[in-house]
């Protein structure tokens, strides 16, 4: 995998999509005013006498629309500023317990090793004990409240190399500021939705308000849908970037690649529509933060997916299609073996040396 090229491409595409998102907000403001002006013109045709456009019509339309968008953005981002640990706790996660669990000791060691290799502050390691699906997420606005949470299924089924790839992917999101970016975009989409909701409220009053409400709701819905599509596209590019960064940091395609291939196997073996074992991961607020999300069904739902398909991600990592890997419970490493769990302070010197070697595992 040419991870440098993949990272460059993802960053360029992200900037392009963010510019398109800003343009979509501007076009929404224009569309709302145009729709209201059209509604006023149609109303003037139906009513007797001359009905001039009121003074400050443009300023009022743009000002109220902008107030709704920015106000909704502020409200939604304020709700998401609870902190990474508190957010993870709401999803059912708890602090990792390295003193009582070998698997959780291994997780803490891997987080330490990768943070040293990446020259970044160490986030808190957390576990979702009631989630059997292989998954993980990172959350937090800054280094002081950043967390990386993995599911019990990941601890049960992933080898040390695969768990490294998973954690490296989530650390990349923190390193690149993706958690903040995704939360801000979610807030902006909520603001766009408020414009549509405002129009719907106006329609319910009936009479002349129905005309203006319909115009605002139509323009607002178009802006909200465009925002959702662009937000999902940005999220998919950040997933590609995090995948490439994980390969760079671990110098192993089989780390993260093995994780995604085991998720493929887990999904193929699960009953259709099964949602058990996901714990708090079924919550809509966490879907865009996950390592792998729940794929949509219809064509529109797939366009709104916040993640590329597993097949697309695996093909980018390996350069070709790969079959799913069988699910086998991970065997604990014997004490003293390379990569075995150690006290966190020692932080896996053998694995760290491999991470820092630019030719290791290639």
Phi, psi and omega in degrees: 000126176277082191291332178295315179295320179297319179295317179299314181298319181294321179293318179298315180294324177298315179298320179297318180290324178293322174297320177295324178295315178298319177297322179297322178295316179298316179296328176297315179299317178295318182295320179297314179296317180297319180294319179292322178296321178294318179297320178295319181295317178295321179294322180294328177291327184276333182269147179287153178084171181276131182236090183289154177292132183294154178294141179073020182299313180297312183298318181295316181297311181293319182297314180294318179298316180295322178298318179295316182296309182289325177295317177295320177300316181294317180297314184292317180292329176295321178294332182272356182273022183292342183109148184298315183294319180292320178298315180296323179297324178295333178275000178099011181273156175226167178296140176296145183241080184295337183283343184241353183223126177297317182297321180285331172296318178298318178301312181297320178298317181296318177300316178299311184299313183291324179293324176294316180295326182269356181056052180225155178298150182278123173280167176283136178269130182228162184228140171259094190289342184260009181252113180275341179290145177285115182194173179195164172204158175241148180210161179130141180278330180210182185296335184289334182234021182284143177223155168235121182243133177238154181277162175297326177300323178295318179294327184283322192251348185262140172286174180298319180297318180291320178296325174300314179298320179296312182295321179299320177300313182290323177295327177299320178300319178291318182297321183272357182074023183293327181297317178293317181299314182294322180291323178292319177295322177298321177294321180292321177296322177297322176297320176296324178294326179298325178298315178296318179296322178298317177297321179296321177296320179295321182299323184295342179283342177074185180063219180295331180297335180296322179299308183290322178297319178297320180296314181293317182296318179297313179294320180294320179295318178298318178294319180295316181295319177298318178298319178298316181296317181290321177300316179295321179295319177298315180300320180296321178294323178291331175291318176299319179297315180294324176298314180294321178295322179296319177295322179297312185289323183267345184054039181211123174285330185284347177293284179294323179301319178295323178299310183295324179289327176288326175296320176303315179295320180296321180288324179292328182275345182282148176297150180302129178079004182292134178234003181289154177083003180268349181060222180285359183290346177282351182292132182301330184294340185254352186303316184285350180264351187286158172297315173227136181258180177273117186292151178281169182260301182285172180297319179293320179297323178293326176292335180267001177298137180275354181231147169296165177292157178301320180298319179295318182292318179296319180295324177293323182289315185264343184082005179199168177290144179228146180282157175299154176262142179294147179275117178228136179298132181293136179270134178295141178288142176295149181301134178088352179284156177302128180087357179290160183294134178231169171303141188303327183297332180280333166056036168059066184298323181297315180291325180296320178299321178294323180294324184277346179280114185296345181251005182293137172067009179270000000 
